[in-house]
Amino acid sequence: MRAILFLVLLLVGQSAAAQTVLQCSPAHDRIVREALDSAKSLTTMAATAVGDTPEYARWFGVYSDHNAEIVRANLKAVVRAIRTGAVTVQCDSIRDDGCGNGEYAWVYAHRPYRIYLCPSFFDLPPLTALRPGTTASNNGTREGTFVHELSHFRPVARTEDHCYTRRICSRMASTDPARAIENADNYQYYTEDVIYYASQPVSGKAPP
């Protein structure tokens, strides 16, 4: 699988279409654009990797062809949203009608494709620094946050927030796959994990 995913990354590695970034510092502007571009490629790889795998089971429950096709289609829809170049990202502040404490980003699902980033978003690691199972990685990555927020939009996947956090959402996948397939965090964590674990050395696995 690693060789296949590496090939897909080469094929889709071109920069995403120009996006709009508002009210961000120059440094944060660069972080946003890099994370969006990376999210496009990584989500393409994640869609290609959908199958009867441990990562799929961890985030979407018992495998079925029908459910897997829904997951694959939703991930592809995230990629299409980024490729349009119509994503608008606005750096937001902590306030009553915007970012709350502990939030990384938020959207209005009926207003594609505007994403409001909270100050804590910039404390998240990039996916290259992900270490599943460690405290520092429990809240995900910058790329994963974009997958989460984009999946909420009605023209994309219309996901909900049935649960948050890796522990709770993985438990939901094992008990209620239908709700897991509707949940934004599950797409985020699946995309993060399938890419992370595909890059890890495994005895006997062919190099890319």
DRENPATI-442111 format. One record per residue: x, y, z of N, C-alpha, C in turn. Coordinates in steps of 0.001 Angstrom, whole numbers, plus 524288, in hexadecimal, padded with zeros to 5 digits. Example, Ala and Ser with C-alpha at 12.3 -4.5 7.8 and 13.67 -1.06 7.14 Angstrom:
BEGIN
833867E9C681E788300C7EE6C81E78833907F31C81E78/832327F73681BA8835667FBDC81BE4832648001E81EBE/
This chain:
BEGIN
803447FB4A8000080000800008000080362804E380000/807D48049F802BF80B108094D8032380CC680B2E7FDC8/80E45807827FA5080FFD808FD7F51C80B9D80B8C7F20E/806DE809887F2918026480BC67EFD08015B8114A7F1B8/80166812037F6E6800508172B7F90E8048081B167F77E/80958819597F74480D9281CD27F5BE80CDD81E997F019/80B2181AFC7ECAE80A3481C4E7E73A805CF8203C7E6BC/8019981F6D7E9C67FD428231E7E99A7FF138288A7EB3D/80259828CD7EF508044982DDE7F1188074D830A57ECC4/80A6582DB27E9BB80D43830117E574809958322F7E14D/8055482F537E04A801AE830E27DC357FE788359A7DDA8/7FD5E8364A7E2BB7F9F583A9E7E45D7FCF383ECE7E74D/8021483EAB7E71C805388421D7EA5A8056F847BB7E897/80302848ED7E4008031A84E5A7E2588003D851BC7E650/801AA856CA7E6757FF3985A5F7EA2B7F96285AC37E92F/7F66885B4B7ED6B7F0CE85C147ECE87EFC8861607EA69/7EB2F861D67E7F47E9B1866D87E5B37E9D086B0B7E9EF/7EAAC86FDA7E83C7EB30874297EBF07E6638749F7EF68/7E7468751F7F4787E315875DB7F83D7E36287B707FA51/7DF6587D067FD3B7DF4C8823A7FF947E04F881C280569/7E3FF884BA807667E545884B880CF67E49A88A4180EFB/7E15F88ADC8130C7DFFE89006815077E1A5890B481ABB/7E3628955681C0F7E46A896F48216E7E85E893768243A/7EBFD8913E8214A7F02588E12823997F554890F582301/7F8C989034826A97FE01892668262C800CB88FB78219B/804F38921381F9A807D888F7B81B58809A3889F981CC7/80B74889478219280D328841682334808B08803A8234F/80437881E68255A7FFAA87E718258D7FD6B87D898201B/7FDC18816981CB77FC13880B88174A7FF0D87C34814CB/8042287C048158280751877CF81341805C38728881581/804DC8724981A998034A86D6081D137FE2386B7281AD6/7FA6286F0381A3C7F53E86D978182B7F5BC86B5A812AF/7F88A86E0580F4C7F8F686C4B809E27FBD7867188097A/7FFE08666880C92802B78617380C837FF4485CFF80E81/7FC4485E00812A47F8E8859EC814D67F4918587581113/7F24185C4080E767EE2685B1980AA57F04D857F380614/7F4C485975804257F724856AA7FFC47F86A8510E80152/7FA938506F805FD7FBCC84B39807EE7F6D88480C808D6/7F2C084A8D80AE27EDD2847D380BD57EB8F845AA806CD/7EC0F84882802817EA12846A07FD7A7ECB78418A7FBF0/7F1E4841757FC097F4BE83CCC7FA7B7F3C3838397FE2E/7F3D18395D8034C7F32B83535807217EDB2832E5806F0/7E9C083620806037E47183419805CB7E3A4830EE800D6/7E6238325B7FC9F7E5FF82F277F7E37E844829C97F8FC/7EC9C829A27FBB87EF02824B37FD2C7EB748218D800C1/7E8F08242F804767E5768217A808187E0D681F0F8053F/7DEAA821E1801697DA4D81FC17FE6A7DBF881ADF7FB66/7E0A881B017F93F7E2B5816897F6657E381811D67F9FA/7E4AD812DC7FEE17E5E980EAE8029D7E12080C468052C/7DC6E80E4D8042C7D7BE80C28806B37D731806678054C/7D6BD80329809317D63D7FD8B808697D5837FAD380D9C/7D59B7F5B580D827D4CD7F2958123B7D9EF7F26081548/7DB167F68D818107E0147F73C81AB87DF307F87682079/7E3377F7EF823B97E29E7F962829417E1377FF22829F8/7E3638028F826AF7E2288081E827307DC6C8092C825E6/7DA7280695821DD7D4E680740820937D1878057382527/7D2AB800D08273E7CF8D7FEC182B917CFD88023F8305B/7D45C80480831567D505807D2835F27D17980C9E835AC/7D0A880EB5830FB7CDCC813A6830947C8618133D82E1D/7C74080ED982B7D7C21A80E528290D7BF6D8092682A3A/7C1B9805EC82D837BF238012982F367BFBB7FCA882B64/7BC4E7F8D382BEA7BC887F418828B77BC357F593822F5/7BFB57F35A81FE57C0087F4BD81A607BB777F28E81741/7B9717F5C1813B07B5DB7F3F180FA97B6F67F71C80AC9/7B6057F4D7806407B6FF7F7A4801617B3B37FC9980114/7AEDC7FC45802E27AB55800BD802A77AD658053F805FE/7AEC38041C80ADD7B0B98083980E497B5EE80A5D80C69/7B942806F180A727BE61808A98088C7BDC180C6C803FB/7B9DD80B7C800A47B90C80F067FC3A7B749814677FE0A/7B42681496802327B28D819A4804687B75081C8A8067B/7BA91819D18096E7BF4B81C3A80B9E7C2D181E3180740/7C3A781AF38034B7C70781C787FEED7C4DD821427FC18/7BFD0821427FB217BD61825AF7F8657BDD182AB87FB94/7BD3182A50800B57BD9482EF3804057C321831208041E/7C6F682DB4804477CC6382F89804257CD9E832187FEEA/7CBB782FD17FAB67CC908322C7F5957C9FA837867F537/7C57D8381C7F7CF7C2CB83D267F7C47C5F4841507FA9B/7C8B383FCF7FEBF7CC3684376801737D0778454E7FDB6/7D2AF841A17FACF7D6CC842FE7F70F7D4B4846BF7F2EE/7D00E8459A7F0E07CDCE849087ECDC7CCF784E8C7EEE9/7CB5584EFC7F3CF7CA77854287F6137CF868574E7F62A/7D3D7854CB7F78C7D8D5857957F7A67DA8B858F57F21F/7D9BF8555B7EE7D7DB82856457E91D7D8A385ABC7E672/7D40B85C167E8417D137860697E5CE7D410865917E669/7D751865F47EA7C7D9CF86AEC7EBAD7D62186ECB7EE33/7D17486CF97EFA87CD73870747F1D97CD5C870807F7CA/7D11886DDF7FA417D14386DCF7FFFD7D30D87323801F8/7D03287548805AE7D1B387A1E8084B7D2CB878E080E03/7D77187A0E80FBE7D8FF87913815257D9B687E56817D1/7D72F87EFF81C487D796883DE81F3D7D9A2882C3824B6/7DDBF885678263B7DFC1884E382B857DC22887CC82F3E/7DA378850F833277D65388721836BC7D8BC887CC83C22/7D5EC88A5F83F897D7B288B34844E47D3D5888C7848B3/7D54D8886784D997D1D38865C8519B7CD9688A66852B1/7C8BB88909851AC7C46A88CA48529D7BF5A8898585311/7BB4188C0B854DA7B65D88958855ED7B3F6886D68511C/7B4438897E84C977B1BB88773847E87B596884E08442C/7BA2A8837E846157BE10880F9842CA7C0C987C9F845B2/7C5E387CF9845FA7C8F8878E68487F7C800878CF84E5B/7C72087433850617C6F187377855FD7CC0F87120857D6/7CCEC8713B85CDB7D1AD86EE885EF77D1E18691785DA3/7D6628675F85BBB7D711861E685A6C7D5728607F854E7/7D34986423851ED7D1B98630984C8C7D6308644D848D2/7D67F861388449F7DA96861FE840BC7D896864BB83BDA/7D3A7863D483A917D1618662D835E97CB7C8657A83623/7C8C48687C832D57C31C867D38328D7C124869B882D45/7BC74867DE82BD77BA1786953826D77B433869C582779/7B1C486C5C823B87AC2686BEC822DE7AB808680681E63/7A9068638D81F647A8C985F6581B7A7A611861188167A/7A28B864ED816E879FA6866A48124C7A26086B0F80F60/7A72A86C6B810FC7AA138709580E627AF6A86E9380C91/7AF6C86B6C808787B47586982806827B76B86DFC803D5/7BC8886DFF803E67C00186A8D806AF7C33186DE680A6D/7C091870E680DCB7C34287465811627C462871998168A/7C94B8719C8180F7CB0886F0F81CDA7CD798732F82065/7CBBD873508253D7CDDC876ED8291D7D1BE873ED82C86/7D687875BD82CAC7DA918733282FD57DB4287610834FA/7DB7887316839327DC4A8754383E617E2298758383F8D/7E3B2878BD8434B7E94A87929844807EBDE873E6845B8/7E9098705A848447EB6686B58849BE7EC89867D78450D/7EA35868F2840817EB6B865E883BCC7F144865E183ACA/7F3C086A4B83BBB7F94486AD083A6A7FCD38682583E62/7FA8D8661F842987FD82862EE8464B7FD7385D2A844C6/7FA0885BB9841187F9C28564783F5F7FE9D854EB83C2F/8003384FE983C47804B184E568391F8031D84D7983374/806CF84DDB82FD0805C484BFA82A878058D8460582A9E/8036F843BA82686802D683E0E8268F8081283B3A826E5/80C3083DA4824F38115783B34825438132383A6F82ADF/810D683D5382E908124783CCC8341480E62839738371B/80A8D8371F834668069E833E8837078091F82F138397F/8078B82DDC83E448091C82914840E380448826E0843A4/80106823D8840E17FC35821D6843417FD5581F0F84866/7FA198201584C457FABF81DB78515D7FDB48211E85535/7FFF0825698535E802AA828F0856E37FF2582D908582E/7FFFA82FD285CB07FCB38343085E6A7FCDF838B185A91/80176839CF858738020C83E43854ED7FEEC83DA184FE7/7FD9D838C984E807FACB837CB849A07F5078369F84A6F/7F334836CA84F477EDC083563850537E9E1838F184D8C/7EB4F83DDB84CB87E7AC8419084A517E85D8420E84475/7EB9E83EAC842377EC2283E9583C937F0168426F83A80/7EF76843BF835897F348846CD832A37F0A884B4D82FC5/7F3DB84EB582D8F7F1BB8530782A7C7EEDD850F9825A8/7F15F84D45822E47EEDC84B1781E427E9C58485F81FB0/7E9E884563823EA7E5368429A825947E0D18464482709/7E22784ABD829477DE2784E9F82AA77DB6E8509F825C0/7DE5C8516B821967DBDC8531781CB37D85184ECE81A83/7D9F0849EE81ADE7D68C8459F8192A7D17B845B681C49/7D1F0846438216A7CD618467A824E17C9AC84ADD8233F/7CBB284F90822D07C8488540A821C67C5F2853DA81C49/7C8FE85277818667C6F085227813167C2AE84E078129E/7C323849C6815897BF2F8459F8152F7B9DD8477381713/7B9AE84B8F81A3F7B4B184D8081C457B1488500481807/7B3AA85238814037B0A7855498104C7ACC0851EE80D52/7A8408541F80C547A40685135809D47A57084F308046C/7A8618522D801397A9E384FF97FC277AE3784BDA7FC84/7B05B84B0C801367B4AF84755801E17B2948424280434/7B279841BA809537B0C583CD080BBF7AC7883D7B80FC8/7AB1D8424F8111B7A6E18435F814D27A7B98408E81A07/7AC8C8403F81BCB7AD9783D7C820AE7AB98840928255D/7AB0683DBB829B57A95883FF882EA87ADCB83F8783298/7ACDA8418A837477B088840E183BA47ADE283D7D83FC7/7AD4A8387F83E827AAFC834E2842487AEA4833EE846E1/7B3BC8345E845F37B78A8338684A237BC9083654848BF/7BFC38371484CBA7C5018393784C1C7C8D2835A184EFA/7CDB58360884DA37D23C8335584FE47D2CA82DC584DC6/7D7A382C2984D7F7D8D6826FA84B697D652822A384EA9/7D6A482312853B37D49B81EDB857077CEC081E198563D/7CBC882251856707C61B821E5856197C4658207685094/7C6DA822C984C9D7C522821CD847437C69D81C5884558/7CAF281A3A8471D7CC37814DA845A67C8798110C8483D/7C6D38124584CF77C2F180EFD84F9D7BDBD80F2784CAA/7BC29813C184AE17B74A8142C847F17B78581106842E9/7BC04810FB840587BC8580DFE83B867BB7E8083583C68/7BD2280637840E27BC64800A0841F47B6CD7FF4B84377/7B3ED8031A845787AE9280209847377AA68804258438A/7ABB680820840707A7CA80A9883D0F7AA6A80C9A83819/7ABC38090B834757AE7380AB582FB17AB7C80ED982C99/7A65780EA982C9E7A34B8126F829947A44A817FD82B7C/7A48A818BB830977A5A681DF2832B57AB5381F6C831CF/7AED481BA78320B7B45D81CC6831117B52681EDA82B84/7B24281CBE827C27B2B881E6D822597B094823EB821A4/7AD5D825AF825447AB3E82AFB825177AE8E82EE48282A/7B2A682D2082AC17B5628306982E957BA76832A482C7B/7BB1F837C082D0E7BFA483A6D82AC77C4CF8389682D13/7C515837DF832327CA048363E834997CBE98310683278/7C85082D80831217C9EE8286682F397CCC5828CF829FF/7CB1382C6F826A27CDDD82D48821B57D33682FAC822B7/7D37B8333A826737D88883580827D07DC4883151829B9/7DAA382E3E82D897DE3182A7082FE17DF8E8261382C12/7DBD38247D828D37DD0682085824E57E13E8227D82132/7E0958273981F2F7E4678295F81B8B7E9C1829CB81E1A/7E9ED82BA8822EC7EEEC82C15825A27F174826C382661/7EE73822FA8283C7F0BB81DED829987F24F81ABD824D6/7EF0681AB6820C57F0508176A81C4C7F54B81957819A5/7F61F81E7B819A17FAEF820898175C7FF8C81F8981AFB/7FECF820518200B8031281F7F823C6804E8819D1823AF/801488162982428802D0810B28248A804E980E9781F60/80326810BD81AFA8053E80F16815F180AFA810808155F/80CAF8147D818378121E81647817C1815C88138681B8B/813B68102B81EFC816FF80DAA822E381996808C3820BF/81E72807CE8224282124803148206481EAC7FE2F822B0/81DAC7FA5A81F4C81B977F557820F781F077F12081E9C/820667ED49821C3823D67E92381FF7821707E66881B34/8247D7E5FA8170A822B77E34D8125881FA77E6B580E8E/81E997EB998100681B987EF0180C9481F4E7F18F808AC/81DCA7F184803C5821147F3B67FFB3821957F99F80074/826217FBC87FF58826C28017A7FFBF823C0804237FB64/822808093C7FBF381FCA80C0D7F7D38234280CAF7F303/
